Amino acid sequence: MIRHSFSFLVMAAVALPSAAGAADVAPAAAVTLYQQHCASCHGADRLGGTGPALLPESLQRLRRDAAATTITLGRSATQMPGFGDLLSPAETTALVELIYQPLAEPPSWSLEQMLASRIIHTPTAELPARPAHDADPLNLFTVVEAGDQHVTILDGDRFTPLWRFPSHYALHGGAKYSPDGRFVYLGSRDGWVSKYDLYSLQPVAEIRAGINLRNIAVSADGGSVAVGNYLPPSLVILDAHDLAPLKVVAAADRQGKPSRISAVYTAPPRQSFIVALKDAAEMWEVSYRAKPDPVARALVHTYEPGMEEGAFDFGPFPVRRIALDDVLDDFFFDPGYRSAIGAARNARNAQVINLNVGRKVADVAMQGMPHLASGITFEHEGRTVLATPLLNEPVIAVFDIETWAPVGRIATGGPGFFLRSHENTPYAWSDTSLGTARDQIQIIDKRTLEIVRTLRPAPGRLTSHVEFSRDGRHALVSVSEMDGELVVYDAERFVEVQRLPMRKPSGKYNVYNKITLSAGTSH
């Protein structure tokens, strides 16, 4: 049973061992420092929030000296700032000792707790057959407003909000849709998965599937939702219709060592989920071809405390393990989903895994830290290429996805996080949000691989994440500040069309582009 209380930190602090350089920082003072500088992002109980959990279970890949460096200098390509100007070396050492202390009771989230958290807001039988609004249901945008924990559903033709509702804390940016685009699924960092109906604009169901969630994926047949958790390390499969749990898989390598899940995506042609382990050099392919037995499925609704949780492993969703050379933090698929290309955040190359044969078939020298989850593909001089921003360099790297040979490197005005395009435009749009010039959007001609225009939607303000409308005629850009904006551009003439005030819009996702697997956006 997990408890969320300040007392966890206090008990951990009392047991702090003395550390060189930290003798003048009392354990209680370390707790105070944590609450002052860390709790708002990592949780008062260290179980995570907008930032990851700070527990020994989550810090397996980070040495203590590296943790001290991260606290002092920050971490590139993340929201982690440096605290070197605010903390003395002794205070930093004390904080490191604190976050490596285990909690008095290990964090867990049982199937019983999962089921107790589940809420049905609107039974499926009560949902309308047709939209209750006159907007194109396939040209809606789901806009995550991180500033005040809300989501706006936006009409993508008239650029007017249809519905704004509160979300759970710290939504993961990526909205996922049912194959027909009717339902949107959202996962929050604190483990909640929620389903909303875009026809009637109302919530359908929600469940807390873990304590610290990484991301979610919806199967191509619309039957299941996969949830990848950091804490407890697990893959949870939910029924997409009512979010009832179908299977819980403890995430661990072949030797049984637990591992957080770093990413989970659906691979439609393969009818499977692809899962990467953050602390083990393994990738999983989890098939959703077979369906749960109806009798076993009914057990979920008649669950009673004390029943064996193993009884809910129904047989479908088998796990196929693929050994890797290195761990993966994020990855990208070729258009046919035959291969996945992935990289660790601390790597300067990527590995290509052929999913058919289940092994690595190539290495790709990136000469930088790629953000492959933001990669796009397009045709260039008769071949399909992958373009991906590098998180630590002002470069977009371009590769041939058949040979994995480099095609070019596009120098930008600063490192960026997102790259977006659309099949109906010859241009790709990139931000430079990780550099000093955080207010730029740079437009790249996909035919020449050259920057043809630089926009500054809000000079001096953080600007990132572009998404196109269904027809590719408009590009929406986020000014990601508390008093931020969504700026709509004519994608052909690069001129502003409209501005909508938003509370730190962190991401927006077009229904049609997502469900048709547009090559210009993330899947």
C-alpha positions as CSV (number, residue, x, y, z in Angstrom):
1,M,0.0,0.0,0.0
2,I,1.4,3.4,-1.0
3,R,1.2,6.3,1.4
4,H,1.6,9.9,0.3
5,S,2.9,11.8,3.3
6,F,5.7,14.1,4.3
7,S,6.5,11.6,7.1
8,F,8.2,9.4,4.5
9,L,10.8,12.0,3.9
10,V,11.3,12.6,7.6
11,M,11.8,8.9,8.3
12,A,14.3,8.7,5.5
13,A,16.2,11.7,6.6
14,V,16.6,10.4,10.2
15,A,18.5,7.4,8.7
16,L,20.8,9.6,6.6
17,P,24.4,8.4,6.8
18,S,27.0,11.0,7.3
19,A,28.8,12.0,4.1
20,A,32.0,13.8,3.4
21,G,31.3,17.4,3.0
22,A,27.8,17.2,4.4
23,A,28.6,17.1,8.1
24,D,27.4,20.7,8.6
25,V,24.0,19.9,7.0
26,A,21.6,18.2,9.4
27,P,19.3,15.5,8.0
28,A,16.2,17.6,8.8
29,A,17.8,20.5,6.9
30,A,18.2,18.2,3.8
31,V,14.4,17.5,4.0
32,T,13.7,21.3,4.2
33,L,16.0,21.9,1.2
34,Y,14.2,19.1,-0.8
35,Q,10.8,20.6,0.0
36,Q,12.0,24.1,-1.0
37,H,13.8,23.2,-4.3
38,C,12.7,19.8,-5.4
39,A,9.2,18.9,-4.2
40,S,7.3,21.0,-6.7
41,C,8.6,18.9,-9.6
42,H,9.5,15.6,-8.1
43,G,6.8,15.3,-5.5
44,A,6.7,15.9,-1.7
45,D,7.1,12.2,-1.2
46,R,9.8,11.8,-4.0
47,L,7.4,9.7,-6.0
48,G,7.6,12.0,-9.0
49,G,5.5,14.7,-10.7
50,T,6.5,16.7,-13.7
51,G,9.9,15.4,-12.9
52,P,10.8,11.7,-12.3
53,A,10.7,10.0,-8.9
54,L,13.8,10.5,-6.8
55,L,14.2,7.1,-5.2
56,P,16.9,4.4,-5.4
57,E,14.6,2.4,-7.6
58,S,14.6,5.2,-10.2
59,L,18.2,6.2,-9.9
60,Q,19.8,2.9,-11.0
61,R,21.5,4.5,-14.0
62,L,22.7,7.6,-12.2
63,R,25.8,7.5,-10.0
64,R,25.9,9.8,-6.9
65,D,28.6,12.0,-8.3
66,A,26.6,12.4,-11.5
67,A,23.5,13.2,-9.4
68,A,25.4,16.0,-7.6
69,T,26.5,17.4,-11.0
70,T,22.9,17.4,-12.2
71,I,21.7,19.2,-9.1
72,T,24.5,21.8,-9.5
73,L,24.4,22.3,-13.3
74,G,21.0,21.1,-14.4
75,R,20.4,18.6,-17.1
76,S,20.4,19.5,-20.8
77,A,17.3,18.8,-22.9
78,T,15.1,18.6,-19.8
79,Q,13.3,21.0,-17.5
80,M,15.9,20.4,-14.8
81,P,17.6,23.7,-13.9
82,G,20.9,24.0,-12.1
83,F,21.0,25.0,-8.4
84,G,24.7,25.8,-8.2
85,D,23.9,29.4,-7.3
86,L,21.4,28.4,-4.6
87,L,23.0,25.4,-2.9
88,S,26.4,25.0,-1.3
89,P,28.4,21.8,-2.1
90,A,27.5,20.5,1.4
91,E,23.8,21.1,0.8
92,T,24.1,19.4,-2.6
93,T,25.8,16.4,-1.0
94,A,23.1,16.2,1.6
95,L,20.4,16.2,-1.0
96,V,22.1,13.5,-2.9
97,E,22.2,11.3,0.2
98,L,18.5,12.0,0.8
99,I,17.3,11.0,-2.6
100,Y,19.3,7.7,-2.6
101,Q,17.7,6.7,0.7
102,P,14.9,4.1,0.3
103,L,11.4,5.0,1.6
104,A,10.4,3.4,4.9
105,E,7.9,1.3,2.8
106,P,8.7,0.4,-0.8
107,P,6.2,2.1,-3.3
108,S,3.7,-0.3,-4.7
109,W,0.4,-0.1,-6.5
110,S,-1.7,-3.3,-6.4
111,L,-4.4,-4.5,-8.7
112,E,-6.8,-4.1,-5.8
113,Q,-5.9,-0.4,-5.5
114,M,-6.0,0.0,-9.3
115,L,-9.6,-1.3,-9.4
116,A,-10.7,0.8,-6.4
117,S,-9.5,3.9,-8.2
118,R,-11.5,3.2,-11.4
119,I,-14.4,5.5,-12.2
120,I,-17.0,5.2,-14.9
121,H,-18.3,8.7,-15.7
122,T,-20.4,7.9,-18.7
123,P,-21.4,4.4,-19.6
124,T,-20.8,3.5,-23.2
125,A,-24.5,2.8,-23.8
126,E,-25.3,6.5,-22.9
127,L,-23.0,8.0,-25.4
128,P,-24.6,9.7,-28.5
129,A,-24.3,8.2,-32.0
130,R,-23.3,11.5,-33.5
131,P,-21.3,14.6,-32.5
132,A,-23.2,17.1,-30.4
133,H,-21.2,19.9,-32.2
134,D,-20.8,21.0,-35.8
135,A,-17.0,20.9,-35.9
136,D,-15.2,18.4,-38.1
137,P,-14.5,15.6,-35.6
138,L,-11.3,14.6,-37.4
139,N,-9.9,18.2,-37.4
140,L,-10.0,18.7,-33.7
141,F,-6.9,19.4,-31.6
142,T,-6.3,18.3,-28.1
143,V,-4.3,21.1,-26.4
144,V,-2.5,20.3,-23.1
145,E,-2.3,23.5,-21.0
146,A,0.3,22.6,-18.4
147,G,0.1,26.0,-16.6
148,D,-3.1,25.3,-14.8
149,Q,-3.6,21.6,-15.5
150,H,-6.3,21.9,-18.1
151,V,-7.0,20.5,-21.6
152,T,-8.7,22.4,-24.4
153,I,-10.5,20.7,-27.3
154,L,-10.0,23.1,-30.3
155,D,-12.0,23.3,-33.6
156,G,-9.2,23.0,-36.2
157,D,-11.2,24.9,-38.9
158,R,-12.4,27.9,-37.0
159,F,-9.8,27.8,-34.2
160,T,-12.3,28.2,-31.5
161,P,-12.3,26.2,-28.2
162,L,-15.2,23.7,-28.0
163,W,-14.5,22.4,-24.5
164,R,-12.0,23.1,-21.7
165,F,-11.7,20.7,-18.7
166,P,-9.4,20.1,-15.8
167,S,-6.9,17.3,-16.1
168,H,-5.0,15.2,-13.7
169,Y,-1.6,16.5,-12.5
170,A,1.3,16.8,-14.9
171,L,-0.2,15.2,-18.1
172,H,2.3,13.5,-20.4
173,G,2.2,15.7,-23.5
174,G,1.1,13.0,-26.0
175,A,-2.6,12.6,-26.5
176,K,-3.6,9.3,-28.0
177,Y,-6.8,8.6,-29.9
178,S,-9.1,5.6,-30.7
179,P,-8.6,4.5,-34.3
180,D,-11.8,6.3,-35.5
181,G,-10.7,9.5,-33.7
182,R,-13.8,9.6,-31.4
183,F,-12.1,9.1,-28.1
184,V,-9.0,10.7,-26.7
185,Y,-6.9,9.0,-24.0
186,L,-4.6,11.0,-21.6
187,G,-1.9,9.7,-19.2
188,S,-0.6,11.8,-16.3
189,R,2.7,11.5,-14.6
190,D,1.0,10.5,-11.3
191,G,-0.4,7.4,-12.9
192,W,-3.9,8.3,-14.0
193,V,-5.3,7.3,-17.4
194,S,-8.4,9.1,-18.6
195,K,-10.8,8.6,-21.5
196,Y,-12.9,11.4,-23.0
197,D,-15.6,11.4,-25.7
198,L,-15.0,14.0,-28.4
199,Y,-18.5,13.6,-29.8
200,S,-20.4,14.6,-26.6
201,L,-17.5,16.4,-24.9
202,Q,-17.6,14.6,-21.6
203,P,-15.4,12.2,-19.6
204,V,-16.0,8.5,-20.0
205,A,-13.7,6.7,-17.6
206,E,-10.5,7.0,-15.6
207,I,-8.2,4.7,-13.6
208,R,-5.0,5.1,-11.7
209,A,-2.7,2.5,-13.3
210,G,0.5,3.3,-11.4
211,I,2.3,5.8,-9.2
212,N,4.6,7.3,-11.7
213,L,3.6,6.9,-15.4
214,R,5.8,7.3,-18.4
215,N,3.4,7.1,-21.4
216,I,0.5,5.3,-22.9
217,A,-0.4,3.8,-26.3
218,V,-3.7,2.7,-27.8
219,S,-3.9,-0.5,-29.9
220,A,-4.7,-0.2,-33.6
221,D,-7.8,-2.2,-33.2
222,G,-9.1,0.1,-30.5
223,G,-9.4,-2.7,-28.0
224,S,-6.7,-2.0,-25.4
225,V,-4.5,0.7,-23.9
226,A,-0.9,0.0,-22.8
227,V,0.5,1.9,-19.8
228,G,4.2,2.1,-19.2
229,N,5.1,2.9,-15.6
230,Y,8.3,4.0,-13.8
231,L,6.7,3.1,-10.4
232,P,6.0,0.4,-9.8
233,P,8.0,-0.8,-12.8
234,S,5.3,-2.4,-14.9
235,L,3.3,-2.6,-18.1
236,V,-0.4,-2.4,-17.5
237,I,-2.9,-3.4,-20.2
238,L,-6.3,-1.8,-20.0
239,D,-9.6,-2.5,-21.8
240,A,-9.9,0.6,-24.0
241,H,-13.7,0.7,-23.7
242,D,-13.9,1.1,-19.9
243,L,-10.3,1.1,-18.7
244,A,-10.7,-2.2,-16.8
245,P,-7.3,-3.9,-16.2
246,L,-6.7,-6.8,-18.5
247,K,-3.1,-7.7,-17.6
248,V,-0.2,-6.4,-15.4
249,V,3.3,-7.4,-16.3
250,A,6.1,-6.6,-13.8
251,A,8.9,-4.9,-15.8
252,A,12.1,-6.8,-15.4
253,D,14.9,-8.2,-17.5
254,R,15.6,-11.9,-18.2
255,Q,17.4,-12.2,-14.8
256,G,14.5,-10.7,-13.0
257,K,16.1,-7.3,-12.2
258,P,13.3,-4.6,-12.2
259,S,13.4,-1.9,-14.8
260,R,11.3,1.2,-15.4
261,I,9.6,1.4,-18.8
262,S,11.0,4.3,-20.8
263,A,8.5,4.2,-23.7
264,V,5.5,2.3,-25.1
265,Y,4.0,2.7,-28.6
266,T,1.6,0.8,-30.8
267,A,2.8,-0.7,-34.1
268,P,-0.4,-1.0,-36.2
269,P,0.9,-3.2,-39.0
270,R,2.3,-5.6,-36.4
271,Q,-0.8,-5.5,-34.1
272,S,1.5,-5.1,-31.2
273,F,2.8,-2.7,-28.6
274,I,6.6,-2.0,-28.6
275,V,8.1,-1.4,-25.2
276,A,11.5,-0.2,-24.2
277,L,13.0,-0.8,-20.7
278,K,14.9,2.1,-19.2
279,D,17.2,0.2,-17.0
280,A,17.8,-2.9,-19.1
281,A,19.1,-3.5,-22.6
282,E,15.8,-5.0,-23.8
283,M,12.9,-4.2,-26.0
284,W,9.6,-6.0,-25.8
285,E,7.0,-6.7,-28.4
286,V,3.6,-7.4,-26.9
287,S,1.0,-8.7,-29.3
288,Y,-2.6,-7.7,-29.0
289,R,-3.9,-10.0,-31.8
290,A,-5.5,-12.5,-29.4
291,K,-8.4,-11.2,-27.3
292,P,-9.0,-11.9,-23.6
293,D,-11.3,-14.7,-22.8
294,P,-14.8,-13.3,-22.1
295,V,-15.2,-15.3,-18.9
296,A,-11.8,-14.3,-17.6
297,R,-12.5,-10.7,-18.7
298,A,-15.6,-10.7,-16.5
299,L,-13.5,-11.6,-13.4
300,V,-12.2,-8.1,-13.4
301,H,-15.7,-6.8,-12.6
302,T,-16.1,-9.3,-9.8
303,Y,-12.7,-8.9,-8.2
304,E,-12.6,-9.4,-4.5
305,P,-9.7,-8.6,-2.1
306,G,-7.5,-11.6,-1.6
307,M,-7.9,-13.0,-5.1
308,E,-4.6,-14.0,-6.7
309,E,-3.5,-11.2,-9.0
310,G,-1.9,-13.8,-11.2
311,A,-5.4,-14.9,-12.1
312,F,-5.7,-11.7,-14.2
313,D,-2.9,-12.8,-16.6
314,F,-5.3,-14.1,-19.2
315,G,-2.9,-15.4,-21.8
316,P,-3.2,-12.7,-24.5
317,F,-0.6,-10.0,-24.7
318,P,2.4,-12.3,-24.7
319,V,5.8,-10.6,-24.2
320,R,8.5,-11.2,-26.8
321,R,11.9,-10.1,-25.5
322,I,14.5,-8.6,-27.9
323,A,18.1,-8.2,-26.6
324,L,19.8,-4.9,-27.3
325,D,23.3,-3.5,-27.0
326,D,22.2,-0.6,-24.9
327,V,19.1,0.8,-23.1
328,L,16.7,3.0,-25.0
329,D,15.0,6.1,-23.8
330,D,13.0,6.8,-26.9
331,F,12.8,5.5,-30.5
332,F,11.3,5.9,-33.9
333,F,9.7,3.5,-36.4
334,D,10.2,3.3,-40.2
335,P,6.9,3.7,-42.1
336,G,6.3,0.0,-42.4
337,Y,7.1,-0.7,-38.7
338,R,9.7,-3.3,-39.7
339,S,12.5,-1.5,-37.9
340,A,12.8,0.7,-34.8
341,I,15.7,3.1,-34.3
342,G,16.4,4.0,-30.7
343,A,18.9,5.7,-28.5
344,A,19.8,6.4,-24.9
345,R,19.8,10.0,-23.7
346,N,23.5,9.7,-22.9
347,A,24.4,8.2,-26.3
348,R,25.8,9.8,-29.4
349,N,24.7,7.0,-31.7
350,A,21.5,5.0,-32.2
351,Q,20.8,1.3,-32.9
352,V,18.5,0.0,-35.5
353,I,16.5,-3.1,-34.4
354,N,14.8,-5.2,-37.1
355,L,11.6,-6.2,-35.4
356,N,11.0,-9.2,-37.8
357,V,14.2,-11.0,-36.9
358,G,14.4,-9.5,-33.3
359,R,17.9,-8.2,-33.3
360,K,20.1,-5.1,-34.0
361,V,21.0,-4.8,-37.6
362,A,22.8,-1.4,-37.7
363,D,24.4,1.4,-35.7
364,V,23.8,5.0,-36.7
365,A,26.4,7.6,-35.8
366,M,24.3,10.6,-34.7
367,Q,27.2,12.8,-33.5
368,G,24.8,14.2,-30.9
369,M,21.9,13.3,-28.6
370,P,18.8,12.6,-30.9
371,H,15.2,13.2,-29.9
372,L,13.9,10.3,-32.0
373,A,10.4,10.5,-30.7
374,S,10.2,13.8,-32.5
375,G,11.6,12.5,-35.7
376,I,9.7,12.8,-39.0
377,T,10.1,11.1,-42.4
378,F,9.7,12.6,-45.9
379,E,10.8,12.0,-49.5
380,H,14.0,13.7,-50.5
381,E,15.7,13.2,-53.9
382,G,13.9,9.9,-54.5
383,R,14.5,8.3,-51.1
384,T,12.7,8.3,-47.7
385,V,14.7,10.1,-45.0
386,L,14.5,10.5,-41.3
387,A,15.1,13.9,-39.8
388,T,15.5,14.3,-36.1
389,P,16.6,17.2,-33.8
390,L,19.7,16.8,-31.7
391,L,19.0,17.8,-28.1
392,N,22.5,19.0,-27.3
393,E,23.5,20.6,-30.6
394,P,22.0,23.2,-32.9
395,V,21.5,20.6,-35.6
396,I,18.9,18.5,-37.3
397,A,20.3,15.3,-38.5
398,V,19.0,13.6,-41.7
399,F,19.5,9.9,-42.6
400,D,18.4,7.6,-45.4
401,I,16.2,5.0,-43.6
402,E,17.0,2.2,-46.0
403,T,20.8,2.4,-45.7
404,W,20.9,4.5,-42.5
405,A,23.6,6.6,-44.2
406,P,23.8,10.3,-43.3
407,V,22.1,12.6,-45.9
408,G,22.8,15.9,-44.2
409,R,23.1,18.1,-41.1
410,I,21.0,21.2,-41.0
411,A,22.5,23.9,-38.8
412,T,19.8,25.7,-36.7
413,G,19.8,28.7,-34.4
414,G,19.9,26.5,-31.4
415,P,19.1,23.0,-30.1
416,G,15.4,22.1,-30.5
417,F,13.0,19.6,-29.1
418,F,10.3,19.2,-31.7
419,L,10.3,18.8,-35.5
420,R,7.0,18.7,-37.4
421,S,5.7,18.6,-40.9
422,H,2.8,17.4,-43.0
423,E,2.3,15.5,-46.3
424,N,0.7,18.5,-47.9
425,T,3.5,21.0,-47.3
426,P,7.1,21.1,-48.6
427,Y,8.3,22.5,-45.3
428,A,9.3,21.2,-41.8
429,W,9.0,23.5,-38.7
430,S,11.5,23.2,-35.8
431,D,11.8,25.1,-32.5
432,T,15.1,26.1,-30.9
433,S,13.7,25.9,-27.4
434,L,16.7,24.2,-25.8
435,G,19.1,27.0,-26.7
436,T,19.6,30.6,-25.7
437,A,17.3,31.8,-28.5
438,R,14.2,30.0,-27.2
439,D,11.8,32.1,-29.1
440,Q,12.5,30.9,-32.6
441,I,10.6,28.7,-35.1
442,Q,12.7,27.8,-38.1
443,I,11.2,26.6,-41.3
444,I,13.1,24.1,-43.4
445,D,12.5,23.4,-47.1
446,K,12.4,19.6,-47.3
447,R,13.5,19.8,-50.9
448,T,16.8,21.6,-50.3
449,L,17.3,20.9,-46.5
450,E,17.8,24.6,-46.0
451,I,16.2,27.0,-43.5
452,V,14.1,29.5,-45.5
453,R,12.4,31.5,-42.8
454,T,12.8,32.2,-39.0
455,L,9.7,33.2,-37.1
456,R,9.5,34.8,-33.6
457,P,5.9,34.5,-32.5
458,A,6.6,36.1,-29.2
459,P,10.1,37.6,-29.0
460,G,12.0,36.6,-25.8
461,R,9.4,34.0,-24.8
462,L,9.7,30.2,-24.8
463,T,8.2,28.9,-28.1
464,S,8.0,25.3,-29.2
465,H,5.9,22.4,-30.5
466,V,4.3,22.8,-33.9
467,E,1.3,20.8,-35.1
468,F,-0.5,21.0,-38.4
469,S,-4.2,21.0,-39.2
470,R,-5.8,18.1,-40.9
471,D,-5.2,19.5,-44.4
472,G,-1.8,20.9,-43.7
473,R,-2.8,24.5,-44.4
474,H,-2.2,25.8,-40.9
475,A,0.5,25.3,-38.4
476,L,-0.1,25.9,-34.7
477,V,2.7,27.0,-32.5
478,S,2.9,27.1,-28.7
479,V,4.2,30.1,-26.7
480,S,4.8,27.9,-23.6
481,E,4.6,30.5,-20.8
482,M,2.0,30.7,-18.0
483,D,0.3,33.6,-19.8
484,G,1.0,31.9,-23.1
485,E,-0.6,31.7,-26.5
486,L,-1.4,29.4,-29.3
487,V,-0.4,31.1,-32.5
488,V,-2.0,29.9,-35.8
489,Y,0.0,30.4,-39.0
490,D,-0.8,30.1,-42.7
491,A,1.6,27.2,-43.5
492,E,2.2,28.3,-47.1
493,R,2.8,32.0,-46.6
494,F,4.2,31.9,-43.0
495,V,1.9,34.7,-41.9
496,E,0.0,34.8,-38.6
497,V,-3.8,34.1,-38.8
498,Q,-4.9,34.1,-35.2
499,R,-3.8,34.0,-31.5
500,L,-5.6,32.3,-28.6
501,P,-4.6,32.9,-25.0
502,M,-3.5,29.7,-23.2
503,R,-2.0,28.7,-19.9
504,K,1.4,27.3,-20.8
505,P,0.3,25.2,-23.8
506,S,2.8,22.3,-23.9
507,G,1.5,20.3,-26.8
508,K,-1.4,20.0,-29.2
509,Y,-2.4,17.0,-31.3
510,N,-4.6,16.8,-34.4
511,V,-7.0,13.9,-34.5
512,Y,-6.6,13.1,-38.2
513,N,-2.9,13.4,-38.3
514,K,-2.5,11.1,-35.4
515,I,-4.9,8.3,-36.4
516,T,-3.7,8.3,-40.0
517,L,-0.1,8.1,-38.8
518,S,1.0,11.2,-40.6
519,A,4.7,11.1,-41.4
520,G,5.0,14.7,-40.1
521,T,4.0,14.1,-36.5
522,S,4.7,11.8,-33.6
523,H,2.8,8.6,-33.2
